[in-house]
Amino acid sequence: MGLGLFQLIDIKNKVRKLTARPSTNQLSDSDLVDYINRYYQLQLPLEIRPLELRGWFQFDLVAGQDEYDLTSSIDFPLGLFEDNYLTIETPTTINGYDLEMYLDPDMFFMKWPEVTTYASSRPEDVLFYDEKLLFRYIPDDTYTAKFAAWKRPAALVNDNDYPVQESWGDLISYGAAREILTDYAEIERLSEIIQLKQMEQNKLMRKVHYQNVNQRAIPKF
């Protein structure tokens, strides 16, 4: 139950004011909600990194399969990653053991040359590149890989829906307004909105910083 400060209807109304589009003839309600959710679900989590959206992504490796495409409905038939997460990062483990994650293919293949044939074993390293995960060694059994991850918040659909934190309401409004004004090339107003958005973003990022400072270090698992 929210505090009634920022439901979807409040965000919609604010975006219409910010963009001078009070009428659905100027911007349909469905298009408006799409703009709001594109910012809220895809950009806000990566811009302010709120602890409320930090979690864990895990899945089971299949014996003999070393590469997994996070966008694939074959590797992840239930949309396990794309439907629920935005990105992964360290710490990473496999069956509770440390798993080194590489983001640079050159560094990874310097250690694991592609021309070499490797025996199957419990993986020690993983390359995360181009939305794919490549494990070395090739798994010889079923293993559970676990990654720190940033979760994608659920879309706001109904007028009485709340974002994960109501304090994000202003930033969501500015973010959606920025995207609308960008698409319509309204440069003068866009410049004002960008400044307002940055001020609100900085305020929320300070809050996240204070939360991080006051938390204990996250254990590896």
C-alpha positions in Angstrom: 0.0 0.0 0.0 1.5 3.3 -1.1 1.3 6.7 0.6 -0.8 8.1 -2.2 2.0 10.4 -3.3 2.9 9.0 -6.7 0.6 6.6 -8.4 0.8 6.1 -12.2 -2.0 8.6 -12.6 0.1 11.3 -10.8 3.1 10.5 -13.0 1.0 10.7 -16.1 -0.5 14.1 -15.1 3.0 15.5 -14.3 4.4 14.3 -17.6 1.6 16.0 -19.5 2.3 19.2 -17.6 6.0 19.0 -18.2 5.6 18.4 -21.9 2.6 20.7 -22.4 0.4 17.9 -23.7 -2.7 17.9 -21.5 -4.9 16.3 -24.2 -4.9 12.7 -25.4 -5.3 14.3 -28.9 -1.7 15.5 -28.4 -0.4 12.3 -26.9 -2.5 9.2 -26.4 -2.7 7.6 -23.0 -1.2 4.4 -24.2 1.8 6.2 -25.8 2.3 8.1 -22.6 2.3 5.0 -20.5 4.8 3.4 -22.9 7.2 6.4 -22.4 6.8 6.2 -18.7 7.5 2.4 -18.5 10.4 2.6 -21.0 12.2 5.0 -18.6 11.0 3.3 -15.4 11.9 -0.2 -16.4 14.9 0.2 -18.6 16.8 3.4 -17.6 16.1 4.3 -14.0 17.5 1.1 -12.5 20.8 1.7 -14.3 21.0 5.4 -13.7 20.5 5.4 -9.9 21.3 1.8 -9.0 18.8 1.6 -6.2 19.3 -1.2 -3.7 15.6 -2.1 -4.0 16.3 -3.4 -7.4 19.6 -5.3 -6.6 19.2 -9.0 -6.4 20.5 -12.3 -7.7 20.1 -14.1 -11.0 20.8 -17.8 -11.1 20.2 -20.7 -13.5 21.4 -24.3 -14.0 24.1 -25.1 -16.5 23.7 -28.2 -18.7 26.5 -30.7 -18.9 28.4 -30.2 -22.2 26.9 -26.7 -22.9 29.4 -23.9 -22.4 27.5 -20.9 -24.0 24.2 -19.4 -23.0 22.5 -16.5 -24.7 20.6 -14.4 -22.2 18.2 -13.2 -25.0 17.4 -16.8 -26.2 14.1 -18.4 -25.5 15.8 -21.8 -26.1 18.5 -21.3 -23.4 15.9 -19.5 -21.2 12.5 -20.8 -22.3 10.6 -18.9 -19.6 12.2 -15.6 -20.4 14.0 -16.0 -17.1 16.5 -13.2 -17.7 15.0 -10.7 -20.2 11.6 -10.6 -18.5 13.0 -10.0 -15.0 16.6 -8.5 -15.2 18.6 -5.8 -16.9 22.2 -6.8 -16.4 24.5 -8.9 -14.3 27.7 -8.2 -12.4 30.0 -9.6 -9.7 30.0 -11.3 -7.3 29.5 -14.6 -9.2 29.6 -18.2 -7.9 29.1 -21.7 -9.3 27.7 -24.2 -6.8 29.0 -21.8 -4.1 32.6 -21.6 -5.5 34.0 -18.4 -6.8 33.5 -17.8 -10.5 35.6 -15.1 -12.1 33.6 -13.0 -14.6 35.4 -11.4 -17.6 33.9 -8.5 -19.6 36.8 -8.2 -22.0 37.0 -11.1 -24.6 40.7 -10.4 -25.3 41.6 -11.0 -21.6 39.3 -14.1 -21.4 40.8 -15.7 -24.5 44.3 -14.9 -23.5 43.7 -17.3 -20.6 41.4 -19.6 -22.6 42.6 -19.7 -26.2 39.9 -20.7 -28.7 42.3 -23.1 -30.5 42.6 -25.2 -27.4 40.4 -28.2 -26.6 39.5 -28.2 -23.0 38.4 -31.1 -20.7 35.0 -30.9 -19.1 35.0 -29.9 -15.5 33.4 -27.4 -13.0 33.7 -24.0 -14.7 36.2 -21.5 -13.1 35.6 -18.5 -15.4 32.8 -16.9 -17.4 32.9 -14.3 -20.2 29.9 -11.9 -20.3 29.9 -10.3 -23.7 27.2 -9.5 -26.3 24.5 -10.7 -23.9 26.0 -14.1 -23.9 27.8 -16.1 -21.2 30.7 -18.4 -22.1 31.9 -20.8 -19.4 35.4 -22.4 -19.0 35.8 -25.2 -18.3 32.9 -26.7 -20.2 30.6 -28.0 -17.5 30.8 -31.8 -17.0 27.6 -31.9 -14.9 24.7 -29.7 -13.8 25.9 -26.6 -11.9 24.1 -23.7 -10.5 25.6 -20.3 -11.6 24.7 -17.3 -9.5 25.2 -13.6 -10.4 24.6 -10.3 -8.7 22.0 -8.6 -10.9 19.8 -5.5 -11.4 16.2 -6.4 -11.6 13.7 -4.9 -14.0 10.7 -3.4 -12.1 7.2 -4.5 -13.1 5.5 -2.2 -15.6 3.0 0.4 -14.3 -0.3 -0.5 -15.9 -3.2 0.7 -13.9 -3.7 4.3 -12.7 -3.5 3.3 -9.1 -0.2 1.3 -9.6 2.8 2.5 -7.5 6.5 2.4 -8.5 8.7 0.3 -6.2 9.5 3.6 -4.4 7.1 6.5 -4.5 10.1 8.8 -4.1 11.0 7.9 -7.7 7.9 9.5 -9.0 9.5 12.9 -9.9 12.5 11.2 -11.6 10.2 8.9 -13.6 8.2 11.9 -14.7 11.3 13.9 -15.8 12.7 10.8 -17.5 9.6 10.2 -19.5 9.2 13.9 -20.4 12.8 13.9 -21.6 12.1 11.0 -24.0 9.0 12.6 -25.3 10.6 16.0 -25.9 13.6 14.3 -27.5 11.4 12.4 -30.0 9.6 15.6 -30.9 12.9 17.7 -31.1 11.6 20.3 -28.7 15.1 21.4 -27.8 14.4 24.5 -25.7 12.1 22.8 -23.3 14.2 19.6 -23.4 17.2 21.5 -22.0 15.1 22.6 -19.0 13.8 19.1 -18.3 17.3 17.6 -18.5 18.5 20.0 -15.8 15.5 19.2 -13.5 16.0 15.5 -14.1 19.7 15.7 -13.2 18.9 17.5 -10.0 16.3 14.9 -9.0 18.6 12.1 -10.1 21.5 13.5 -8.0 19.2 13.7 -4.9 18.2 10.0 -5.3 21.8 8.9 -5.9 22.9 10.6 -2.7 20.2 8.5 -0.9 21.5 5.3 -2.5 25.1 6.3 -1.5 24.0 6.8 2.1 22.3 3.4 2.0 25.4 1.7 0.7 27.7 3.4 3.3 25.5 2.2 6.1 25.3 -1.4 4.9 27.7 -4.2 5.7 29.8 -5.5 2.8 27.7 -8.0 0.7 29.0 -11.6 1.3 30.0 -13.7 -1.6 27.3 -16.2 -0.7 
